[in-house]
Amino acid sequence: MAETKKKVVGLPRKTYWHLYSLQNLQSDKLIKVINKILKKDYVLIK
């Protein structure tokens, strides 16, 4: 029997962040996101 590979399709990485979505993050996740915003890897939307 031939094996079939299932391709797992996920959501794209979130690169644009809104101020309201940052309020709901855990503190360790918030720190990672803020550091990436400061490095200009992510974009902050007002």
Secondary structure, 3 states (H helix, E strand, C coil): CCCCCCCCCCCCCCCEEEHHHHCCCCHHHHHHHHHHHHCCCCEEEC
